Amino acid sequence: RDAGVLQAYGLYVAKLGDVDTARDLLSRATEVNKRHAAAWQAWGVLEVNEGNPEQARSIFQQGIWACAQVGGCQSGGYSCARLWQ
């Protein structure tokens, strides 16, 4: 229910080597809060590290589109721009 918790747990699980579960957790984080830039970034970086640059590019693009949506949100602007760094 909390994208930040799912993101942190996904990163922890990835560090332990369970990439499939990490993907699931990061995907769920982006579903819980589509504008949570850090979750999109973490998922994209995970895919880069796993040798999936095209998947990472797609994830980064989805995150940018989601974060750029107009409306009150906890992420956007600078947080959205971080996805490109």
Residue, then its C-alpha position, 0 to 999 in steps of 0.5 A: r500500500d506504500a510505494g516507498v516501502l515496496q521500493a525499499y524492500g525491492l532494493y533490499v531483495a535485489k541486493l540479496g539476489d532475488v531479482d524476480t521478487a525485486r521486479d515484482l515489488l518494484s512493479r507493485a510500487t509503481e502500481v500503488n503510486k504511478r508518480h513515485a519517481a524513485a520506484w520507477q528509477a530503481w526498477g529501471v536501474l535493476e533492469v540495466n544491472e541485469g543486462n536488459p537495457e531496452q526493458a530499462r528504457s521502457i520503464f524509465q519512459q513509463g515513469i517519466w510519462a506517469c510523473a509528468q501528469v498534471g495534478g497534486c502528487q508527491s513526485g514530479g518536477y525534480s523527482c521526475a527529472r531524476l529518472w533521466q540521470 
